[in-house]
Amino acid sequence: MLSHLHKRITSFVILALLFAAVIIPASRLFGEDSPGVAYLKSKPLSPWSIMALAAVGENPSLDSLKETSAEKAIELEAPILALTAAGKNPRIFGSSDLISKLKSFYDGTQLGEKGILNDDIFGLLALIASGEKADDEIITGIKNFILSKQNADGGFSFAVGGESDTNTTAAAIMALRSVDVSATEAVISKAIEYLKSAQNDDGGFPYDPKSSWGTASDASSDAWVIMAARIAGEEPTNWQKDDANPITHLEGLKQEGGFYLYQSGGQEDSFTPVTTSYALIALSGKTLPVRVLVPETQSGVSVSVQVEGKSGLLCDTDAIGKTALDALKVAAQVCALTYHIQTSTLGDYVDEIAGEKASGSAGWLYAVNGAMPSVGASSYQLKEGDAVRWYFGNFDGTSVSDAIRTEVSLSVTIPALPSGGNDAPDGNEPGNGNTISMTVEVGRAGGASGGTIGFGTAARGAVAEKTISLKNGGAVATALSTSVSGDALFRRYLRLSGKSWREYRSVLAPGASTTTALSLSIPTDYEGSGVKNGMLIFWATPVVQ
């Protein structure tokens, strides 16, 4: 079915990239920020809102986490997940070593309170997020304890021996995947089936489908299920009920003020920022942990890495490593992907990632900055800012995927700092002229070049804007998302329609068009200079009816 649909969307067109280059003050971009992000910023920050803001590329204040005291394991777990999402080491941030303290709640069998499973699940997520190894004795013990508590219906419960619920089940799926439990193993497939059985006719999910207190769908449950489905290799938009799915139901609860109601007909309350945080993490394409820290013993250069399977993008993250194989290993840890390295007389090679095995003339390939090296991944020495791409492809280098990938090259020039230390905001030079039109037709190989967006010369503290018009020229509805590779300037500060590129989502009916504003914000304290290059990648996947 997907193969048939894939053929029908090969005429997906990115039409008329109208590059109206404009340099605007940074304050204007922030004023047009994502409503959800703006809403969370307007509220006191919690560990969950910090996670959500970090997930969409923001840099939230961490002052509230500098003094984290706890008498229970569960009181440490969300702060640890928040710190790691922001790239901070919870062992040395603030006044105490939160990881050692969390481990102190392990009794040799389980973590935290004996009658609660929830603290084991989030403890496992927190420890993995902090860079602890999956084969660590405590982590192995917690994992085995969670595995032993799966209910007969496939779900997991907040309390040991309790009734299954969707939220705990979703969190358990993410925790087990984070320690390399394959999505094909029975424990995961049974948990996914439990979640599917709990779906309501409106496409959404209740906390407990058997609850006597009510089984209406709610935003929090939608968000948890969306994250779990993704980390298990499922596409949430394919979980259809009466032309609805968990994403459409969740988006239907978004209000003008940027927040998400818990349930239809409800009102904003003190828990609304947490509900909104769950929603932003889920809709950004992230799961838990939002970020996994690389152990400090890891050395090398900073690169971006993407892993693409047969169904599309599996992982998009930053990594530190020396070789292209190091980059894959970091991505596998961050995104909970399994992989296998085959030893042969010709050298070692990767023959399986995320359960997708090499077969015939198709297998796992890698490219760096768009080129396929002539040496093995373990021998290729990376340079700072390289863009590493691992993908399932044919012997000739073409991709094998149900998703259509279109690459748009990005470039910007940052002037050297003058002796005074600051750029003048005037005098920026837009690239590519005032208006440029470009048409790209994506071929069946699953990838094509979409041309170049040149931002010209941009001063610190300014924002360059361009407009992209996108058209679905295919015969089926198409879901669009984006990823960015290359220089960290683009990965951190590129926005589409005022949001982080990680948040971008659009569904286009056959023949439909949409216009998207593209913005690149240059921080006032940016220390780099010279030409910076990156890649904006549009992903087009068929919407299964």
Buried (B, 14 or more C-beta within 10 A) or exposed (E): EBEEBBBBBBBBBBBBBBBBBBBBEBEEBBEBBBBBBBBBBEBEBBBBBBBBBBBBBBEBEBEBBEEBEBEEBBBBBBBBBBBBBBEBBBBEBBEBBBBEBBBEBBEEEBBBBEEBBBBBBBBBBBBBBBBBEBEBEBBEBBBEBBEEBBBEBBBBBBBBEBBBBBBBBBBBBBBBBBBBBBBEBEBBBBBBEBBBEBBBEBBBBBBBBEEEEEBBBBBBBBBBBBBBBBBBBBBBBEBBBEEBBBBBBBBBBBBEBBBBBBBBEBEBEEEBBBBBBBBBBBBBBBBBBBBBBBEEEBEBBBBBBBBBBBBBBBBBBBBBBBBBBBBBBBBBBBBBBBBEBEEEEEEBBBBBBBBBBBEEEBBBBBBBBEEEBEEBBBEBEBEEBBBBBBBBBBEEEBBBBBBBBBBBBBBBBBBEBEEEEEBEBEEBBBBBEEEBEBEBEBEEBBBBEBBBBBBBBBBBBBBBBBBBBBBBBBBBBBBBBBBBBBBBBBBBBBBBBBBBBBBBBBBBEBEBBBEBBBBBBBEEEBEBEEEBBBBBBBBBBBBBE
